[in-house]
Amino acid sequence: MELTMKTAITKTLPFAALAVTAGACGGTEKEKADTNILVILADDMGYSDLGCYGGEIRTPNLDRLARDGVRFSRFYNAGRSCPTRASLLTGLYPHQAGVGRMTFDQHLPGYRGTMTHSGVTIAEVLRESGYHTGMVGKWHVAETPLRPDQREWLAHRVYHEEFAPKENYPTYRGFSDFYGTIYGVVDYFDPFSLVNGETPVRETPDDYYSTNALSDSAVAYIKRYTDSGRPFFLYLSYHSPHWPLHAPEEDIRKYEDVYKAGWEAIRDARYGRMKKTGIFGDRGDCLSNRQSTKEWDANPHREWDARAMAVHAAMVDRMDQGIGRVLEALEEAGELDNTLILFLSDNGCSPEICQDYPPGENDRPDMLRDGTPVIYPKNREALPGPETTCASLGPEWANVANMPFRFWKAKMYEGGICTPMIAHWPAGMGIARGSVTDEPCHVIDIMATGLDITRTPYPKEYRGNAIIPYEGRSLLPILKTGRRERHPVIGFEHFNEKALMSDDGWKIVQPGKRSEWELYDLNADRTEMHNVAAENPERLARMISLYGQWAERTMVTPAPD
């Protein structure tokens, strides 16, 4: 299987190689640092899923990065896949980058559904500086218009050349190499919107599995880049463990009995291990209350739910295996110590019950390419895992995965926006290996870090477009000393879910357009269990005013074109 997979993926690489030749920019003669940068992004992974954050899932390779690097306890995303990715790539807040919501155009500056050209991507600026720039995996920051034959298209039964306007593909936004998907949700065994460079991949091998293919492609890129003698920026954006729950059966078997203990037991065990990891220092107890009144022993679907979480674990496990091969490639090239590796998730684990969604719409297929129906098991009539099913975890397991926080993906509470984040860079770190930092950081900081480490200037204009100054601050001081100057505020908005944090550790949340603002002191109440808005009216009013200023400046407040 492994040899077949590697052969299949390697066959796709000449397209990417052509893209390097055609897209190579000037700048190789500039004086610059030669540090490589590898950003690895998981999709919908919970805060406590990794072993090094308290989870029971086997993640030895990511645990190794944490042991030899630094873990962040307060690293923030934008609450959902596409806004987070837009921020990560541009160093701007999602609305400034044009992706305040999903990949559809609302004809407002902050809600265009694709990354606009008022910002540049980290790939664009690093390629100008002479770096190889490659991306592998999920793009999900281009407007993806629906077609009349969407149902057949999702099942590979009709062909269209473009999954989105090609000027919004990665190869037009600074990446010389790209292998991955344009859309967000995929069949892991036969992905829709899979392209190599700009060319649709029309067929995949029988033993294809997305996570394997992405890992193998990343390895191939690294080998080619390191052989060239030039530094590289590689963005490895896994689909895993976003629904549908698809995984190889051999990985599922590792966990087939683990989750029969149930939601409460797994959550408590995770918290016990988390306290030993030092993620929250000596804070004492900070486990939030469970967000469900359902008891495992009274659950009539225990077998199905235990299997669902086992598949989720298998998906994370297989991703970690792939990351192990990536680390091996860096070691073989002698570049592991000289590569800044950042690993994080795009948002908290999802509570969605996708089996209740209408199949055959948007990015949800209702059949395979041979016409076999895909089962959406609303009544738990089919176990998740194989390609013929489309299912997700639901809120009870999402609450476990995001432990110790409340809530989940798309909410602006910590369970939605706080991601596990590991930084590994032996050649450049001054902080002790295995450290934990509680400095609040955000995905907007990745652009600033890349510019800082590579000594690359940020343009005021790019290809005839005026460029918005980036919002982030470099993580380098944290990697050197464990501390840095904080953002005065960090703001959030997604589908009228709003939040803002101040640099002294306080946070306001408005969970919906008609809801009252809530106030939390994260210094004393890390898991947002005590709304103290009534006791602190002046602070609340001041922070609401700051939110309004932030929203106006970052294009959250809708305005006409």
C-alpha positions as CSV (number, residue, x, y, z in Angstrom):
1,M,0.0,0.0,0.0
2,E,2.7,2.5,1.0
3,L,4.7,1.9,-2.2
4,T,1.6,2.3,-4.3
5,M,0.6,5.5,-2.6
6,K,4.1,7.1,-2.9
7,T,4.2,6.1,-6.6
8,A,0.8,7.6,-7.2
9,I,1.6,10.9,-5.5
10,T,5.0,11.2,-7.1
11,K,3.4,11.0,-10.5
12,T,1.5,14.2,-9.8
13,L,4.6,16.2,-9.0
14,P,5.8,17.2,-12.5
15,F,3.0,19.7,-12.7
16,A,4.2,21.3,-9.5
17,A,7.8,21.2,-10.8
18,L,6.6,23.2,-13.9
19,A,5.0,25.7,-11.6
20,V,8.3,26.3,-9.8
21,T,10.0,27.0,-13.2
22,A,7.2,29.3,-14.4
23,G,6.6,31.1,-11.1
24,A,10.2,31.5,-9.8
25,C,10.7,35.1,-8.7
26,G,13.8,37.3,-8.2
27,G,15.3,37.7,-4.8
28,T,17.7,34.7,-4.6
29,E,20.7,37.1,-4.5
30,K,19.3,39.0,-1.6
31,E,20.9,38.6,1.8
32,K,18.4,36.6,3.9
33,A,18.2,34.0,6.6
34,D,18.1,30.4,5.5
35,T,15.6,29.1,8.1
36,N,12.9,26.9,6.7
37,I,9.3,27.3,7.9
38,L,6.8,24.5,8.1
39,V,3.2,25.3,9.2
40,I,1.1,22.2,9.8
41,L,-2.7,22.8,10.3
42,A,-5.2,20.3,11.6
43,D,-8.9,20.7,10.9
44,D,-11.5,20.7,13.7
45,M,-9.1,19.0,16.1
46,G,-10.0,19.5,19.8
47,Y,-7.8,21.3,22.4
48,S,-7.1,18.1,24.3
49,D,-6.9,15.5,21.5
50,L,-3.1,15.3,21.4
51,G,-1.2,13.3,24.0
52,C,0.9,16.3,24.9
53,Y,-2.3,18.2,25.8
54,G,-3.8,15.4,27.9
55,G,-5.4,13.2,25.2
56,E,-5.4,9.4,25.0
57,I,-4.9,9.5,21.2
58,R,-1.4,8.1,20.2
59,T,0.5,11.1,18.9
60,P,4.2,10.3,19.5
61,N,5.5,12.5,16.7
62,L,3.6,15.7,17.9
63,D,4.5,14.8,21.5
64,R,8.1,14.7,20.5
65,L,7.8,18.2,18.9
66,A,6.3,19.4,22.2
67,R,8.9,17.7,24.3
68,D,11.7,19.4,22.3
69,G,9.8,22.7,21.6
70,V,7.3,24.9,23.3
71,R,3.5,24.5,23.8
72,F,1.2,27.5,23.8
73,S,-1.8,27.4,26.2
74,R,-3.4,30.6,24.8
75,F,-3.0,30.5,21.0
76,Y,-6.1,31.7,19.2
77,N,-7.8,31.1,15.8
78,A,-10.7,32.8,14.1
79,G,-13.3,30.2,15.1
80,R,-13.9,28.4,11.8
81,S,-11.9,26.9,8.9
82,C,-12.0,29.6,6.2
83,P,-11.6,32.7,8.3
84,T,-8.7,31.1,10.2
85,R,-6.9,30.1,7.0
86,A,-7.3,33.6,5.6
87,S,-5.8,35.1,8.7
88,L,-2.9,32.6,8.9
89,L,-2.0,33.2,5.3
90,T,-2.2,37.0,5.4
91,G,-1.4,38.2,8.9
92,L,-4.7,40.1,8.8
93,Y,-8.0,39.6,10.6
94,P,-10.4,37.5,8.4
95,H,-12.6,40.4,7.4
96,Q,-9.6,42.5,6.3
97,A,-8.6,39.5,4.1
98,G,-12.1,39.2,2.7
99,V,-13.2,36.0,4.4
100,G,-15.3,37.1,7.4
101,R,-17.7,34.2,7.0
102,M,-17.8,31.4,4.5
103,T,-16.7,31.0,0.8
104,F,-19.7,32.9,-0.7
105,D,-19.8,36.5,-1.7
106,Q,-22.0,38.8,0.4
107,H,-20.8,41.9,-1.6
108,L,-19.4,43.6,1.5
109,P,-15.7,44.4,1.9
110,G,-15.2,42.0,4.8
111,Y,-17.4,39.2,3.4
112,R,-16.3,38.5,-0.1
113,G,-15.8,34.8,0.3
114,T,-12.3,34.8,-1.1
115,M,-9.0,36.4,-0.1
116,T,-8.9,39.9,-1.6
117,H,-5.8,41.6,-3.0
118,S,-5.6,44.2,-0.3
119,G,-3.4,41.8,1.6
120,V,-0.5,39.6,0.6
121,T,0.1,36.0,1.6
122,I,3.1,34.8,3.5
123,A,3.9,32.7,0.4
124,E,3.9,35.8,-1.8
125,V,6.3,37.7,0.3
126,L,8.7,34.8,1.0
127,R,8.8,33.7,-2.7
128,E,9.9,37.3,-3.5
129,S,12.7,36.7,-1.0
130,G,13.9,33.6,-2.9
131,Y,12.1,30.9,-0.9
132,H,10.6,27.8,-2.3
133,T,6.9,28.0,-1.5
134,G,4.7,24.9,-1.4
135,M,1.3,24.0,-0.1
136,V,-0.3,20.6,0.5
137,G,-3.9,20.1,1.5
138,K,-7.0,22.0,2.1
139,W,-7.2,25.6,0.7
140,H,-10.8,26.7,1.5
141,V,-10.3,30.5,1.0
142,A,-11.7,30.8,-2.5
143,E,-15.3,31.5,-3.5
144,T,-16.8,28.2,-4.5
145,P,-19.9,28.9,-6.6
146,L,-22.5,26.1,-6.8
147,R,-23.5,24.6,-10.2
148,P,-26.8,23.2,-11.4
149,D,-25.1,19.7,-11.6
150,Q,-23.5,20.0,-8.2
151,R,-24.8,16.6,-7.1
152,E,-23.1,14.8,-10.0
153,W,-20.0,16.9,-9.8
154,L,-19.5,16.0,-6.1
155,A,-19.6,12.4,-7.2
156,H,-17.0,12.9,-10.0
157,R,-19.7,11.9,-12.5
158,V,-19.3,15.2,-14.5
159,Y,-16.2,17.2,-15.2
160,H,-15.5,21.0,-14.8
161,E,-12.0,22.5,-15.2
162,E,-12.4,24.9,-12.3
163,F,-13.6,24.4,-8.8
164,A,-13.3,28.1,-8.1
165,P,-11.9,31.0,-10.3
166,K,-8.3,30.0,-10.9
167,E,-7.0,33.4,-10.0
168,N,-8.0,32.5,-6.4
169,Y,-6.0,29.2,-6.4
170,P,-2.9,28.8,-4.3
171,T,-0.7,29.0,-7.4
172,Y,-1.9,32.5,-7.9
173,R,-1.3,33.5,-4.3
174,G,2.4,32.8,-4.0
175,F,2.6,29.0,-3.9
176,S,4.8,27.6,-6.6
177,D,3.7,24.1,-5.7
178,F,0.3,22.9,-4.7
179,Y,-1.3,19.5,-4.2
180,G,-4.7,19.5,-2.4
181,T,-8.3,20.5,-2.5
182,I,-10.0,23.8,-3.2
183,Y,-13.2,23.0,-1.2
184,G,-13.5,22.4,2.5
185,V,-15.2,19.0,3.0
186,V,-13.9,15.9,1.3
187,D,-14.4,12.2,0.9
188,Y,-11.0,11.1,2.4
189,F,-10.9,8.1,0.0
190,D,-11.7,10.0,-3.2
191,P,-11.7,13.8,-2.6
192,F,-13.7,16.3,-4.6
193,S,-11.9,19.4,-5.9
194,L,-8.5,17.7,-5.8
195,V,-5.9,19.5,-8.0
196,N,-2.2,19.3,-8.7
197,G,-1.0,22.8,-9.3
198,E,-4.1,24.0,-11.3
199,T,-4.9,20.7,-13.0
200,P,-7.8,18.6,-11.6
201,V,-6.8,15.1,-10.5
202,R,-9.5,13.1,-12.2
203,E,-8.7,9.6,-10.6
204,T,-7.1,8.3,-7.5
205,P,-5.7,4.9,-6.7
206,D,-7.9,2.3,-5.0
207,D,-5.9,2.5,-1.8
208,Y,-6.0,6.3,-1.7
209,Y,-6.5,8.1,1.7
210,S,-6.2,11.8,1.9
211,T,-4.0,12.0,5.0
212,N,-1.5,9.6,3.4
213,A,-1.4,11.4,0.1
214,L,-0.9,14.8,1.7
215,S,1.9,13.5,4.0
216,D,3.7,11.8,1.0
217,S,3.4,14.9,-1.1
218,A,4.9,17.0,1.7
219,V,7.8,14.6,2.0
220,A,8.4,14.8,-1.8
221,Y,8.4,18.6,-1.7
222,I,10.8,18.7,1.2
223,K,13.2,16.3,-0.6
224,R,13.2,18.4,-3.7
225,Y,13.5,21.7,-1.8
226,T,16.4,20.6,0.4
227,D,18.2,19.1,-2.6
228,S,18.1,22.6,-4.2
229,G,20.0,24.3,-1.4
230,R,17.4,27.1,-1.0
231,P,15.2,27.5,2.0
232,F,11.5,26.7,1.9
233,F,8.1,27.7,3.3
234,L,5.7,24.7,3.3
235,Y,2.1,24.9,4.4
236,L,0.8,21.4,5.2
237,S,-3.0,21.7,5.7
238,Y,-4.6,18.4,6.6
239,H,-8.3,17.6,6.2
240,S,-8.1,15.5,9.3
241,P,-10.0,15.1,11.6
242,H,-12.9,17.2,10.0
243,W,-16.0,15.1,9.3
244,P,-16.9,12.9,7.5
245,L,-15.5,10.3,9.9
246,H,-13.4,8.3,7.5
247,A,-10.3,6.3,8.6
248,P,-8.4,3.1,7.7
249,E,-9.8,0.2,9.6
250,E,-6.4,-0.8,11.0
251,D,-6.2,2.6,12.8
252,I,-9.8,2.4,14.0
253,R,-9.1,-1.0,15.6
254,K,-6.5,0.6,17.9
255,Y,-9.3,2.5,19.6
256,E,-12.3,0.2,19.2
257,D,-12.6,-0.4,23.0
258,V,-11.2,2.9,24.3
259,Y,-14.3,5.1,24.1
260,K,-16.7,2.5,25.4
261,A,-16.0,4.1,28.8
262,G,-18.1,7.1,27.7
263,W,-18.1,10.9,27.6
264,E,-17.7,11.5,31.3
265,A,-14.9,9.0,32.0
266,I,-12.8,10.0,29.0
267,R,-13.2,13.7,29.8
268,D,-12.2,13.2,33.5
269,A,-9.2,11.1,32.5
270,R,-8.0,13.7,30.0
271,Y,-8.2,16.4,32.6
272,G,-6.2,14.3,35.0
273,R,-3.4,13.9,32.4
274,M,-3.7,17.6,31.3
275,K,-2.9,18.7,34.8
276,K,0.3,16.7,34.7
277,T,1.4,18.3,31.5
278,G,1.7,21.7,33.0
279,I,-0.5,23.4,30.3
280,F,-2.1,25.6,32.8
281,G,0.7,25.8,35.3
282,D,-0.4,25.9,39.0
283,R,-3.8,27.4,38.4
284,G,-5.6,24.6,40.3
285,D,-8.9,23.2,39.1
286,C,-10.2,24.8,35.9
287,L,-12.4,22.1,34.3
288,S,-15.6,23.6,33.0
289,N,-19.0,21.9,33.6
290,R,-20.2,19.3,31.0
291,Q,-22.5,20.9,28.4
292,S,-24.9,18.0,28.1
293,T,-27.4,16.4,30.5
294,K,-27.0,13.1,28.6
295,E,-25.5,10.3,30.6
296,W,-23.5,7.6,28.9
297,D,-25.1,4.7,30.7
298,A,-28.5,5.9,29.5
299,N,-27.3,6.4,25.9
300,P,-29.1,4.0,23.6
301,H,-26.4,4.6,20.9
302,R,-23.3,3.8,23.0
303,E,-21.9,1.4,20.4
304,W,-22.3,3.9,17.6
305,D,-20.9,6.9,19.6
306,A,-17.9,4.9,20.9
307,R,-17.1,3.9,17.3
308,A,-17.5,7.6,16.1
309,M,-14.9,8.8,18.6
310,A,-12.7,5.8,17.7
311,V,-12.7,6.9,14.1
312,H,-11.9,10.5,15.1
313,A,-9.0,9.2,17.1
314,A,-7.8,7.1,14.2
315,M,-7.9,10.2,11.9
316,V,-5.6,12.1,14.3
317,D,-3.4,9.0,14.8
318,R,-2.9,8.7,11.0
319,M,-2.1,12.4,10.7
320,D,0.5,12.0,13.4
321,Q,2.0,9.1,11.5
322,G,2.3,11.2,8.4
323,I,3.9,14.0,10.4
324,G,6.4,11.4,11.5
325,R,7.4,10.8,7.9
326,V,7.7,14.6,7.3
327,L,10.1,14.9,10.3
328,E,12.0,11.9,9.0
329,A,12.5,13.6,5.7
330,L,13.8,16.8,7.4
331,E,16.2,14.7,9.6
332,E,17.5,12.9,6.5
333,A,18.2,16.2,4.9
334,G,19.9,17.5,8.0
335,E,17.3,20.3,8.2
336,L,15.1,19.4,11.2
337,D,16.9,21.7,13.7
338,N,17.0,24.5,11.1
339,T,13.2,24.4,10.4
340,L,10.7,26.4,12.4
341,I,7.7,24.0,12.7
342,L,4.4,25.3,13.9
343,F,1.5,22.9,14.5
344,L,-2.0,24.1,15.3
345,S,-5.7,23.5,14.7
346,D,-8.0,25.8,12.7
347,N,-10.7,25.9,15.4
348,G,-12.1,23.8,18.2
349,C,-13.7,20.4,17.6
350,S,-17.0,20.5,15.8
351,P,-20.4,19.8,17.4
352,E,-22.1,19.4,14.1
353,I,-24.3,16.5,13.3
354,C,-23.6,16.2,9.6
355,Q,-25.7,13.1,9.3
356,D,-28.7,15.4,9.6
357,Y,-27.7,17.6,6.7
358,P,-29.2,17.2,3.2
359,P,-26.9,15.1,1.1
360,G,-25.8,16.0,-2.4
361,E,-25.6,19.7,-1.7
362,N,-22.7,22.2,-1.4
363,D,-19.7,20.0,-0.6
364,R,-21.6,16.9,0.8
365,P,-21.8,14.0,-1.7
366,D,-24.7,11.6,-1.7
367,M,-23.1,8.9,-3.8
368,L,-19.7,7.6,-4.8
369,R,-18.4,7.8,-8.4
370,D,-19.8,4.4,-9.2
371,G,-23.3,5.4,-8.0
372,T,-23.2,3.6,-4.6
373,P,-25.3,5.7,-2.2
374,V,-23.6,7.4,0.7
375,I,-25.4,6.8,4.0
376,Y,-26.1,9.7,6.3
377,P,-27.0,7.7,9.4
378,K,-29.6,9.9,11.1
379,N,-30.8,6.8,13.0
380,R,-27.4,5.4,13.6
381,E,-28.1,2.6,11.1
382,A,-24.5,2.5,9.8
383,L,-21.3,2.7,11.7
384,P,-18.9,5.5,10.7
385,G,-15.5,4.9,9.2
386,P,-16.0,3.6,5.6
387,E,-16.3,5.7,2.5
388,T,-20.0,4.8,2.2
389,T,-21.0,6.8,5.3
390,C,-21.0,10.5,6.1
391,A,-21.1,11.1,9.9
392,S,-19.7,13.4,12.6
393,L,-19.1,13.3,16.4
394,G,-21.9,15.6,17.7
395,P,-21.8,17.9,20.8
396,E,-21.0,15.4,23.6
397,W,-17.7,14.2,22.1
398,A,-16.9,17.7,20.9
399,N,-17.2,18.9,24.5
400,V,-14.7,16.1,25.5
401,A,-12.3,17.0,22.7
402,N,-12.3,20.7,23.6
403,M,-11.8,19.9,27.3
404,P,-11.3,21.8,29.7
405,F,-13.2,24.6,27.8
406,R,-16.9,25.1,27.1
407,F,-18.3,25.2,23.6
408,W,-16.8,24.4,20.2
409,K,-16.2,25.4,16.6
410,A,-17.9,28.7,15.4
411,K,-18.4,29.9,19.0
412,M,-16.2,32.7,20.4
413,Y,-15.8,31.0,23.8
414,E,-12.4,29.4,24.4
415,G,-13.6,26.0,23.2
416,G,-14.1,27.5,19.7
417,I,-11.1,29.8,19.4
418,C,-8.3,28.5,21.5
419,T,-6.1,26.0,19.7
420,P,-3.3,23.7,20.8
421,M,-0.1,25.1,19.3
422,I,3.4,23.6,19.2
423,A,6.5,25.5,18.1
424,H,9.7,23.5,17.4
425,W,13.0,25.1,16.3
426,P,16.1,23.8,18.0
427,A,18.4,26.1,16.1
428,G,16.6,29.3,17.1
429,M,14.9,28.7,20.4
430,G,16.2,30.2,23.6
431,I,13.4,29.1,25.9
432,A,13.9,25.7,27.6
433,R,12.7,22.7,25.6
434,G,9.4,21.4,26.8
435,S,8.3,24.8,28.1
436,V,4.7,26.0,28.1
437,T,3.9,29.7,27.5
438,D,0.7,31.4,28.5
439,E,1.3,34.4,26.3
440,P,-1.9,35.2,24.3
441,C,-1.1,34.8,20.5
442,H,-3.2,34.6,17.3
443,V,-2.8,33.1,13.8
444,I,-2.3,36.7,12.6
445,D,1.2,36.4,14.3
446,I,2.4,33.7,11.8
447,M,3.0,36.2,9.0
448,A,4.9,38.5,11.4
449,T,7.0,35.6,12.6
450,G,7.9,34.5,9.1
451,L,9.0,38.0,8.1
452,D,11.0,38.4,11.3
453,I,12.9,35.1,11.1
454,T,13.6,35.4,7.3
455,R,14.3,39.2,7.5
456,T,11.8,39.7,4.7
457,P,10.3,43.2,4.1
458,Y,6.5,43.6,3.9
459,P,5.3,45.4,0.9
460,K,3.1,48.5,0.9
461,E,2.1,47.7,-2.7
462,Y,1.9,44.3,-4.5
463,R,1.1,43.8,-8.2
464,G,-0.6,47.2,-8.4
465,N,-2.6,46.8,-5.2
466,A,-2.2,48.9,-2.1
467,I,-1.6,46.5,0.8
468,I,-3.0,46.7,4.3
469,P,-0.4,46.6,7.1
470,Y,-0.4,43.2,8.7
471,E,-1.9,42.9,12.2
472,G,0.3,40.3,13.8
473,R,3.3,40.4,16.1
474,S,6.3,38.1,15.9
475,L,6.5,35.0,18.0
476,L,10.3,35.1,18.0
477,P,10.6,36.9,21.4
478,I,8.5,34.1,23.0
479,L,10.7,31.4,21.4
480,K,13.8,33.2,22.7
481,T,12.6,34.3,26.2
482,G,9.1,33.0,26.8
483,R,7.6,36.6,26.7
484,R,6.8,39.4,24.4
485,E,4.8,42.7,24.2
486,R,1.2,41.7,23.9
487,H,-1.5,42.9,21.5
488,P,-3.5,45.7,23.1
489,V,-6.6,43.8,22.0
490,I,-7.4,40.6,20.0
491,G,-10.8,40.6,18.4
492,F,-13.2,38.0,17.0
493,E,-16.4,38.0,14.9
494,H,-18.1,35.2,13.0
495,F,-21.8,35.0,12.1
496,N,-22.6,37.6,14.8
497,E,-20.7,35.7,17.5
498,K,-18.3,38.3,18.9
499,A,-15.5,38.5,21.4
500,L,-12.6,40.8,22.4
501,M,-9.6,40.2,24.8
502,S,-7.6,42.9,26.4
503,D,-3.9,42.7,27.1
504,D,-4.6,42.4,30.9
505,G,-6.4,39.1,30.5
506,W,-10.1,40.2,30.4
507,K,-12.5,39.0,27.7
508,I,-16.0,40.0,26.6
509,V,-18.2,37.6,24.6
510,Q,-21.5,38.3,22.8
511,P,-22.9,34.9,21.8
512,G,-25.3,36.1,19.2
513,K,-26.7,39.3,17.8
514,R,-29.5,39.6,20.4
515,S,-27.5,38.4,23.4
516,E,-26.1,40.5,26.2
517,W,-22.4,41.0,26.4
518,E,-20.6,38.7,29.0
519,L,-17.4,39.5,30.8
520,Y,-14.8,37.1,32.0
521,D,-11.5,37.5,33.9
522,L,-9.4,34.8,32.2
523,N,-6.6,35.4,34.8
524,A,-8.8,33.8,37.5
525,D,-11.4,32.0,35.3
526,R,-9.6,30.4,32.4
527,T,-12.7,28.3,31.3
528,E,-15.2,31.2,31.4
529,M,-17.5,29.8,34.1
530,H,-18.3,33.1,35.8
531,N,-19.8,35.9,33.9
532,V,-18.9,39.0,36.0
533,A,-20.5,41.7,33.7
534,A,-22.9,42.9,36.4
535,E,-20.1,43.4,38.9
536,N,-17.9,45.4,36.5
537,P,-20.1,47.7,34.4
538,E,-17.4,50.3,33.7
539,R,-14.9,47.7,32.5
540,L,-17.6,46.1,30.4
541,A,-18.6,49.4,28.8
542,R,-14.9,50.2,28.1
543,M,-14.3,46.9,26.4
544,I,-17.5,47.1,24.4
545,S,-16.3,50.4,23.1
546,L,-12.9,48.9,22.2
547,Y,-14.7,46.1,20.4
548,G,-16.6,48.7,18.3
549,Q,-13.3,50.5,17.4
550,W,-11.7,47.2,16.5
551,A,-14.7,46.1,14.4
552,E,-14.8,49.3,12.5
553,R,-11.0,49.2,11.8
554,T,-10.9,45.6,10.7
555,M,-14.0,45.7,8.3
556,V,-16.3,43.8,10.6
557,T,-18.8,46.6,10.5
558,P,-20.5,46.1,7.1
559,A,-20.1,49.0,4.7
560,P,-21.1,49.4,1.0
561,D,-18.4,48.8,-1.7
